[in-house]
Amino acid sequence: MARCIYETGTDEHFRPPHVPMMSFEDFQAYSQVKAYDVISSGHFRRHLAASRENGDQWAVLMYNRQNKVSNRVREVFALVAQLSTPKSLHMQKICKDVMSCAQPPIKVLTGESVCSLTGVKAEHCIDLTRAGKNSREVFVHPRFWHFFVLLWFCAKLEYVIRACTKQWLEARKITPVPERYTTICEEFTEDNTGFNEQLFRVLERALQYTTLSLKIYRDKYALQPVLCAPEEYIAQRDDAEPTDT
């Protein structure tokens, strides 16, 4: 299978200072790996792995670039895992539920509800309740909607790209067959370059917003040292210690 169309190069316009380790080319590589894998029914992933093992430069570069995006997404998961203090565990559970949900958190309630994070009543809360017989109701103030939607997008990035690829195939009424994999991948890239640029901008915003918010929340409820004796006690103890005669 050919390498499809994976172009190198840089574009500083898509490299803002708050995301120094990820460029548009990195995201394009990530998107192509996921999309081409859908189009080829898994063949492209194996082709990429074999080509990288053989030392093919295009495959090494494509793998490294898509890995930068994966690492940025893993950073979000890692920050959620760090919400492990007693006061932040509730927030961690809500985040994990949102990140593992198949659907984005877009259900808005009518009337007034109590926010699960603040305990304050508010109108038009966002319903984050997990589907299940024994699930507890989780409603959050509408001001948190932006955070949870972007958190979901970061966690479900691969799912979004794969779903968009399947939708493109269905809209074009294309049934991929091995002899047309390369051609279809080229057509997909040509049709979706502009869409990829839009997704990249959303991902930049999502990573910036979620990582900053999670770090602030984590640090706010971080455990502080409580076993240090007060200075007054240390001073009194020093005064009371006997001296050698």
C-alpha positions as CSV (number, residue, x, y, z in Angstrom):
1,M,0.0,0.0,0.0
2,A,1.4,3.4,-0.9
3,R,2.1,6.0,1.8
4,C,-0.9,8.0,0.5
5,I,-0.2,11.7,0.6
6,Y,1.7,12.7,3.6
7,E,3.4,16.0,3.1
8,T,6.1,17.5,5.2
9,G,6.9,21.1,5.9
10,T,5.9,23.7,8.6
11,D,3.5,26.5,8.9
12,E,4.2,28.8,11.9
13,H,0.7,30.3,11.6
14,F,-0.6,27.2,13.3
15,R,1.9,27.2,16.1
16,P,0.7,29.5,18.9
17,P,2.9,30.1,21.9
18,H,0.6,28.2,24.4
19,V,1.0,24.9,22.5
20,P,4.7,24.8,21.6
21,M,5.0,21.1,21.2
22,M,2.2,20.5,18.6
23,S,1.9,22.0,15.1
24,F,-0.8,21.7,12.5
25,E,1.4,19.2,10.7
26,D,1.4,17.0,13.8
27,F,-2.4,17.1,14.0
28,Q,-2.7,16.4,10.3
29,A,-0.5,13.3,10.7
30,Y,-2.7,12.2,13.7
31,S,-5.9,12.8,11.7
32,Q,-4.6,11.0,8.6
33,V,-3.5,7.9,10.6
34,K,-6.9,7.6,12.2
35,A,-8.9,8.3,9.0
36,Y,-6.7,6.2,6.7
37,D,-7.1,3.3,9.2
38,V,-10.9,3.6,8.9
39,I,-10.8,3.7,5.1
40,S,-8.4,0.7,4.8
41,S,-10.1,-1.4,7.5
42,G,-6.9,-1.4,9.6
43,H,-4.5,-2.0,6.8
44,F,-2.9,1.4,7.0
45,R,-2.0,1.0,10.6
46,R,-0.1,-2.2,9.9
47,H,1.5,-0.7,6.8
48,L,2.7,2.3,8.8
49,A,4.1,0.1,11.6
50,A,5.9,-2.1,9.1
51,S,7.3,0.9,7.1
52,R,8.5,2.4,10.4
53,E,10.3,-0.8,11.3
54,N,12.0,-0.8,7.9
55,G,13.2,2.8,8.6
56,D,11.2,4.5,5.9
57,Q,11.6,8.2,6.7
58,W,8.0,9.2,5.8
59,A,6.6,6.5,8.3
60,V,9.0,7.6,11.1
61,L,8.1,11.2,10.6
62,M,4.3,10.5,10.5
63,Y,4.5,8.3,13.6
64,N,6.5,10.9,15.6
65,R,4.1,13.7,14.6
66,Q,0.9,11.9,15.4
67,N,2.5,10.8,18.7
68,K,2.9,14.5,19.7
69,V,-0.8,14.9,19.6
70,S,-1.4,11.6,21.5
71,N,1.0,12.9,24.2
72,R,-0.9,16.1,24.6
73,V,-4.2,14.2,25.0
74,R,-2.6,11.9,27.6
75,E,-1.6,15.0,29.5
76,V,-5.3,15.8,30.0
77,F,-5.9,12.3,31.3
78,A,-2.9,12.6,33.6
79,L,-4.2,15.8,35.1
80,V,-7.6,14.3,35.8
81,A,-5.8,11.4,37.5
82,Q,-4.0,13.9,39.8
83,L,-7.4,15.1,41.2
84,S,-6.9,12.5,44.0
85,T,-7.3,14.5,47.2
86,P,-10.5,14.1,49.3
87,K,-11.8,17.5,48.1
88,S,-11.1,16.8,44.4
89,L,-12.2,13.2,44.1
90,H,-15.8,14.2,43.3
91,M,-14.6,16.4,40.4
92,Q,-12.3,13.6,39.2
93,K,-15.2,11.2,39.0
94,I,-17.4,13.6,37.0
95,C,-14.5,14.3,34.6
96,K,-13.9,10.6,34.1
97,D,-17.5,9.9,33.4
98,V,-17.6,12.7,30.9
99,M,-14.4,11.5,29.2
100,S,-15.7,7.9,28.9
101,C,-19.2,8.8,27.6
102,A,-19.9,8.2,24.0
103,Q,-22.0,11.3,23.6
104,P,-20.9,14.9,24.3
105,P,-22.4,16.7,27.4
106,I,-24.9,18.8,25.6
107,K,-28.2,18.0,27.4
108,V,-29.6,21.1,29.0
109,L,-32.2,20.9,31.7
110,T,-35.3,23.0,31.9
111,G,-36.1,24.8,35.2
112,E,-34.0,25.0,38.3
113,S,-31.5,22.4,39.5
114,V,-28.8,22.1,42.1
115,C,-25.2,22.1,40.8
116,S,-23.3,19.0,41.9
117,L,-20.0,21.0,42.1
118,T,-21.1,24.2,43.9
119,G,-24.3,23.1,45.6
120,V,-26.0,26.3,44.3
121,K,-29.3,26.3,42.5
122,A,-29.3,27.5,38.9
123,E,-31.5,27.4,35.8
124,H,-30.6,25.5,32.6
125,C,-28.0,23.2,34.3
126,I,-26.1,20.7,32.1
127,D,-27.0,17.0,32.7
128,L,-23.9,14.9,33.1
129,T,-25.7,11.9,34.6
130,R,-24.4,8.6,33.2
131,A,-26.8,6.3,31.6
132,G,-27.5,3.4,34.0
133,K,-30.0,2.0,36.4
134,N,-28.1,3.0,39.6
135,S,-26.4,6.2,38.3
136,R,-26.7,9.2,40.5
137,E,-28.0,12.5,39.0
138,V,-25.2,14.9,38.2
139,F,-26.1,18.4,37.2
140,V,-23.6,21.3,36.8
141,H,-24.0,25.0,36.4
142,P,-24.2,26.2,32.8
143,R,-21.0,28.1,33.3
144,F,-19.1,24.8,33.4
145,W,-20.5,23.6,30.1
146,H,-17.6,25.0,28.1
147,F,-15.0,23.1,30.2
148,F,-16.8,19.8,30.0
149,V,-17.5,19.9,26.3
150,L,-13.9,20.7,25.6
151,L,-12.8,18.0,28.0
152,W,-15.0,15.5,26.2
153,F,-13.5,16.6,22.8
154,C,-9.9,16.1,24.0
155,A,-10.8,12.6,25.4
156,K,-12.8,11.6,22.3
157,L,-10.6,13.1,19.6
158,E,-9.9,9.8,17.9
159,Y,-13.6,8.9,18.0
160,V,-14.5,12.2,16.4
161,I,-12.1,11.8,13.6
162,R,-13.1,8.2,12.9
163,A,-16.8,9.1,13.0
164,C,-16.2,12.0,10.6
165,T,-14.4,9.7,8.2
166,K,-17.2,7.1,8.3
167,Q,-19.7,9.9,7.6
168,W,-17.6,11.1,4.7
169,L,-17.5,7.6,3.2
170,E,-21.3,7.3,3.6
171,A,-22.0,10.7,2.1
172,R,-19.9,9.9,-0.9
173,K,-21.4,6.4,-1.1
174,I,-17.9,4.9,-1.2
175,T,-17.2,1.2,-0.4
176,P,-13.5,0.9,0.1
177,V,-11.7,-2.0,-1.6
178,P,-8.0,-2.7,-1.3
179,E,-7.1,-1.6,-4.8
180,R,-8.6,1.8,-4.2
181,Y,-7.3,2.5,-0.7
182,T,-4.7,4.9,-1.8
183,T,-7.0,6.8,-4.1
184,I,-9.7,7.2,-1.5
185,C,-7.2,8.4,1.1
186,E,-6.0,11.0,-1.3
187,E,-9.5,12.1,-2.0
188,F,-10.3,12.3,1.7
189,T,-7.3,14.4,2.4
190,E,-8.1,16.8,-0.4
191,D,-11.7,17.2,0.7
192,N,-11.0,17.6,4.4
193,T,-7.9,19.8,4.7
194,G,-10.0,22.8,5.6
195,F,-12.0,20.8,8.1
196,N,-8.8,19.5,9.7
197,E,-7.6,23.1,10.1
198,Q,-10.8,23.9,12.0
199,L,-10.5,20.8,14.2
200,F,-6.9,21.7,15.0
201,R,-7.9,25.2,16.2
202,V,-10.6,23.6,18.4
203,L,-8.1,21.1,19.8
204,E,-5.7,23.9,20.5
205,R,-8.3,25.8,22.4
206,A,-9.5,22.7,24.2
207,L,-6.1,21.7,25.4
208,Q,-5.2,25.1,26.6
209,Y,-8.5,25.6,28.4
210,T,-8.8,22.2,30.0
211,T,-5.2,21.8,31.1
212,L,-5.1,25.3,32.7
213,S,-8.5,24.7,34.4
214,L,-7.4,21.3,35.7
215,K,-4.1,22.5,37.0
216,I,-5.7,25.4,38.9
217,Y,-8.3,23.0,40.4
218,R,-5.6,20.4,41.3
219,D,-3.4,23.0,43.0
220,K,-6.3,24.6,44.8
221,Y,-7.2,21.3,46.6
222,A,-3.6,19.9,46.8
223,L,-2.7,18.4,50.2
224,Q,-0.6,20.8,52.2
225,P,2.0,19.7,54.8
226,V,0.3,19.6,58.2
227,L,2.9,17.9,60.4
228,C,5.3,20.9,60.7
229,A,5.4,22.2,64.2
230,P,4.6,25.9,64.6
231,E,7.5,28.3,65.0
232,E,6.4,29.2,68.5
233,Y,6.6,25.6,69.7
234,I,10.1,25.2,68.2
235,A,11.2,28.3,70.0
236,Q,9.8,27.2,73.3
237,R,11.4,23.8,73.0
238,D,14.8,25.3,72.3
239,D,14.5,27.4,75.4
240,A,13.5,24.4,77.5
241,E,16.4,22.1,76.5
242,P,19.0,21.6,79.2
243,T,22.5,22.7,78.7
244,D,25.7,20.8,79.4
245,T,27.5,21.8,82.6
